[in-house]
Amino acid sequence: ASIVRSCRKIIAVGRNYAEHAAELGNRVPTEPVIFMKPASSLLLEGSGPIRLPPNADEIHHEVELAVVIGKRLSGTAVTDEEAMAAVAGYTLALDMTDRKMQDRLKSGGLPWTLAKCFDTSCPISAMDPPITPDAIGPDTRLWLRVNDQDRQSGQLKQMLFPVPRLLAFVARSAISMEPGDILLTGTPAGVGPVRSGDVIRAGIDRLLEMTFSVA
């Protein structure tokens, strides 16, 4: 619960897995694609269901490794190693996305805010304290199932930009991160729609598992 209480912002990374970029028809980026979700979008596991926004007809799941910041990360000359020293640990989150809304916004060259920032659009594991960084490696797998059907599976080594580089990129962009802030690191391929009544289960290998229902 401390994550939700202290989080002031969520920095999210788009298109960080090449196969996911391809499945949405996006080019593979040459540097991290950054957007934000508000702390009000957080939904701690066990505190209620994911609520679909009114009039939304295609909400997609995106499972992501979440990095929890433990101490202030700031400075335009931060190295990857210095950035990792600010990490408290890892947990798991979902970046729920109004896909049709996002497509409309993208086609008009507009920000993704309305598609990404609705209440309960960032379900997050209740595990506290989070997983220590040394428990995670390149072969660590993220997975997600909807109603016990496999949807997403990907290893961290498939990330285009690994966690240290992402953190340093944010800091070098003059965006400070504070204790409790969260970095979402992108989603592997296999995103798809959820509907009211669905049950989402997701995990980081066997280290962590979480379950959310969709209202």
C-alpha positions as CSV (number, residue, x, y, z in Angstrom):
1,A,0.0,0.0,0.0
2,S,2.9,2.4,0.5
3,I,3.5,2.6,-3.2
4,V,0.0,4.1,-3.8
5,R,0.3,6.5,-0.8
6,S,3.7,7.9,-1.9
7,C,3.5,7.8,-5.7
8,R,3.3,11.3,-7.3
9,K,3.6,10.3,-10.9
10,I,3.9,7.3,-13.3
11,I,6.4,7.6,-16.2
12,A,5.5,5.1,-18.9
13,V,7.4,3.8,-21.9
14,G,5.8,3.0,-25.1
15,R,6.9,0.6,-27.9
16,N,9.7,-0.9,-25.8
17,Y,9.2,-4.4,-27.3
18,A,9.6,-4.7,-31.1
19,E,6.9,-7.3,-31.6
20,H,4.4,-5.1,-29.7
21,A,5.3,-2.1,-31.8
22,A,4.8,-4.2,-34.9
23,E,1.4,-5.6,-33.8
24,L,0.1,-2.0,-33.5
25,G,1.6,-0.9,-36.8
26,N,4.2,1.4,-35.2
27,R,7.8,1.9,-36.1
28,V,10.5,0.5,-33.8
29,P,11.8,3.6,-32.0
30,T,15.4,4.7,-31.9
31,E,15.0,6.3,-28.4
32,P,12.5,5.7,-25.6
33,V,8.9,6.9,-26.2
34,I,7.8,8.5,-23.0
35,F,4.3,9.4,-21.7
36,M,2.7,9.7,-18.3
37,K,-0.1,8.4,-16.2
38,P,-1.4,10.2,-13.1
39,A,-1.2,8.7,-9.6
40,S,-5.0,8.8,-9.6
41,S,-4.9,6.0,-12.2
42,L,-3.4,3.5,-9.7
43,L,-5.5,0.6,-8.6
44,L,-3.9,-1.5,-5.8
45,E,-4.6,-5.2,-6.1
46,G,-7.4,-6.1,-3.7
47,S,-8.9,-2.7,-3.6
48,G,-11.5,-3.2,-6.3
49,P,-12.1,-4.0,-10.0
50,I,-10.8,-2.3,-13.1
51,R,-13.6,0.0,-14.2
52,L,-14.1,0.5,-17.9
53,P,-14.6,4.2,-18.7
54,P,-18.1,5.1,-20.1
55,N,-18.6,4.8,-23.8
56,A,-15.2,2.9,-24.2
57,D,-15.6,0.0,-26.6
58,E,-12.1,-1.5,-26.8
59,I,-10.0,-1.4,-23.6
60,H,-6.7,-3.4,-23.9
61,H,-4.5,-5.0,-21.3
62,E,-0.8,-4.3,-21.3
63,V,1.3,-6.2,-18.7
64,E,4.5,-4.3,-17.7
65,L,7.4,-4.6,-15.3
66,A,7.1,-1.6,-13.0
67,V,10.2,0.0,-11.4
68,V,9.6,1.6,-8.0
69,I,11.9,4.6,-7.2
70,G,13.4,4.5,-3.7
71,K,15.3,7.8,-3.6
72,R,15.4,11.0,-5.7
73,L,16.7,10.6,-9.2
74,S,17.7,13.8,-10.8
75,G,20.4,15.2,-13.0
76,T,21.1,15.6,-16.7
77,A,24.5,13.9,-16.4
78,V,23.2,10.7,-14.6
79,T,24.8,7.5,-15.7
80,D,22.9,4.2,-16.1
81,E,24.6,2.9,-12.9
82,E,23.7,6.0,-10.9
83,A,20.1,5.7,-12.1
84,M,19.9,2.1,-10.9
85,A,21.1,3.1,-7.5
86,A,17.8,5.0,-7.1
87,V,15.6,1.9,-7.5
88,A,13.8,0.4,-4.5
89,G,12.7,-2.7,-6.4
90,Y,10.4,-4.1,-9.1
91,T,6.7,-4.9,-9.1
92,L,4.0,-5.6,-11.8
93,A,1.5,-3.3,-13.3
94,L,-1.0,-3.1,-16.2
95,D,-1.2,-0.2,-18.5
96,M,-4.9,-0.3,-19.5
97,T,-5.5,1.5,-22.7
98,D,-8.5,2.7,-24.6
99,R,-7.2,1.5,-27.9
100,K,-9.7,3.0,-30.3
101,M,-9.4,6.3,-28.5
102,Q,-5.6,6.1,-28.7
103,D,-5.8,5.4,-32.4
104,R,-8.0,8.4,-33.0
105,L,-5.7,10.6,-31.0
106,K,-2.6,9.3,-32.8
107,S,-4.2,9.8,-36.2
108,G,-4.7,13.5,-35.3
109,G,-1.2,14.0,-33.9
110,L,-2.7,14.5,-30.4
111,P,-1.5,13.3,-27.0
112,W,-2.7,9.9,-25.7
113,T,-3.9,11.3,-22.3
114,L,-7.6,10.4,-22.7
115,A,-6.7,6.8,-23.7
116,K,-4.2,6.2,-20.9
117,C,-5.1,8.1,-17.8
118,F,-8.6,7.1,-16.7
119,D,-9.2,6.0,-13.1
120,T,-8.1,2.4,-12.5
121,S,-6.1,2.3,-15.7
122,C,-2.9,1.4,-13.8
123,P,-3.6,-1.8,-11.7
124,I,-0.6,-2.7,-9.7
125,S,0.5,-5.5,-7.5
126,A,0.0,-5.3,-3.7
127,M,3.4,-6.9,-3.0
128,D,5.2,-4.7,-0.5
129,P,8.2,-4.5,-0.4
130,P,8.8,-4.9,-4.1
131,I,11.1,-7.6,-5.7
132,T,14.7,-6.7,-5.3
133,P,16.5,-6.0,-8.6
134,D,19.0,-8.8,-8.2
135,A,16.1,-11.3,-8.4
136,I,15.3,-10.2,-11.9
137,G,17.4,-11.2,-15.0
138,P,17.3,-11.0,-18.8
139,D,15.4,-14.3,-19.0
140,T,12.7,-13.3,-16.5
141,R,9.3,-13.6,-18.2
142,L,6.2,-11.4,-17.9
143,W,2.9,-13.2,-18.6
144,L,-0.8,-12.4,-18.7
145,R,-3.9,-14.5,-19.0
146,V,-7.5,-13.4,-19.4
147,N,-10.1,-16.0,-18.2
148,D,-7.2,-18.5,-18.0
149,Q,-6.4,-18.1,-21.7
150,D,-2.8,-17.1,-22.5
151,R,-2.5,-13.6,-24.0
152,Q,0.9,-12.1,-23.3
153,S,4.3,-13.6,-22.7
154,G,7.7,-11.9,-23.1
155,Q,11.2,-11.9,-21.6
156,L,12.9,-8.8,-20.3
157,K,15.8,-9.3,-22.7
158,Q,13.3,-8.5,-25.5
159,M,13.2,-4.9,-24.3
160,L,14.6,-2.4,-26.8
161,F,15.8,-0.2,-23.9
162,P,16.7,-1.9,-20.6
163,V,15.7,-0.5,-17.2
164,P,19.0,1.4,-16.5
165,R,18.9,3.2,-19.8
166,L,15.3,4.1,-19.4
167,L,15.8,5.6,-16.0
168,A,18.9,7.5,-17.1
169,F,17.0,8.7,-20.2
170,V,14.3,10.2,-18.0
171,A,16.7,11.9,-15.6
172,R,18.8,13.3,-18.5
173,S,15.6,14.7,-20.0
174,A,15.4,16.9,-16.8
175,I,12.5,15.0,-15.4
176,S,13.1,14.2,-11.7
177,M,11.7,11.1,-10.1
178,E,10.8,11.1,-6.4
179,P,10.6,8.2,-3.9
180,G,7.4,6.2,-4.6
181,D,7.3,7.3,-8.3
182,I,6.9,4.4,-10.8
183,L,8.4,3.7,-14.2
184,L,6.4,1.4,-16.5
185,T,8.8,-0.3,-18.9
186,G,6.6,-1.3,-21.8
187,T,4.6,-4.4,-22.8
188,P,5.4,-7.5,-24.8
189,A,3.2,-8.5,-27.7
190,G,-0.2,-10.0,-27.3
191,V,-2.2,-7.1,-26.1
192,G,-6.0,-7.4,-26.6
193,P,-9.4,-6.4,-25.4
194,V,-11.1,-7.1,-22.1
195,R,-14.8,-6.9,-21.2
196,S,-16.9,-6.6,-18.1
197,G,-16.8,-9.9,-16.2
198,D,-13.3,-10.9,-17.4
199,V,-10.6,-11.9,-14.9
200,I,-7.0,-10.9,-15.6
201,R,-4.1,-12.8,-14.1
202,A,-0.6,-11.7,-14.6
203,G,2.9,-12.5,-13.2
204,I,6.6,-12.1,-13.2
205,D,7.7,-15.7,-13.7
206,R,6.9,-17.4,-10.4
207,L,8.1,-14.4,-8.3
208,L,4.9,-12.5,-8.3
209,E,1.3,-13.1,-9.4
210,M,-1.7,-10.7,-9.3
211,T,-5.4,-11.0,-10.2
212,F,-7.9,-8.3,-11.2
213,S,-11.5,-8.5,-12.2
214,V,-13.1,-6.2,-14.8
215,A,-16.3,-4.4,-13.8
